[in-house]
């Protein structure tokens, strides 16, 4: 999965291994910062943030719709020459009880500069139930003829 965010004169590009993840898995990726300007630029900080957000509050444009789960500061005060780029690898370990993606919300990767929470790129992650829980639900569905309506994060 790939996403790009422009913050002139910088281009932030994030690449992630995979499309879907189960609870408890690792999310690995790479953040590339490319200077598209004609002069050297100082980057105060580059961040990748794993955060939970409700789709409704994100659409409404609330000031702080994110519940930060984990944050990685990849670099501080680096100089990128004109036409140059820097690349950083990162890994997030999902908890076995992390929120799954449902119709109300899910986990997002936020990336960018110093203000990545408010002015950065974002990527919606598809998180599924832990495989043991998936097997448990499958057993109830096939053996006992239960119908699964939908999965959600918690009782609301």
HELIX and SHEET records of a PDB file:
HELIX    1   1 UNK A   55  UNK A   60  1                                   6    
HELIX    2   2 UNK A  131  UNK A  143  1                                  13    
SHEET    1   A 4 UNK A   2  UNK A   7  0                                        
SHEET    2   A 4 UNK A  10  UNK A  16 -1                                        
SHEET    3   A 4 UNK A  26  UNK A  35 -1                                        
SHEET    4   A 4 UNK A  85  UNK A  93 -1                                        
SHEET    1   B 2 UNK A  20  UNK A  22  0                                        
SHEET    2   B 2 UNK A 126  UNK A 128  1                                        
SHEET    1   C 4 UNK A  66  UNK A  80  0                                        
SHEET    2   C 4 UNK A  41  UNK A  54 -1                                        
SHEET    3   C 4 UNK A 105  UNK A 112 -1                                        
SHEET    4   C 4 UNK A 121  UNK A 124 -1                                        
END                                                                             
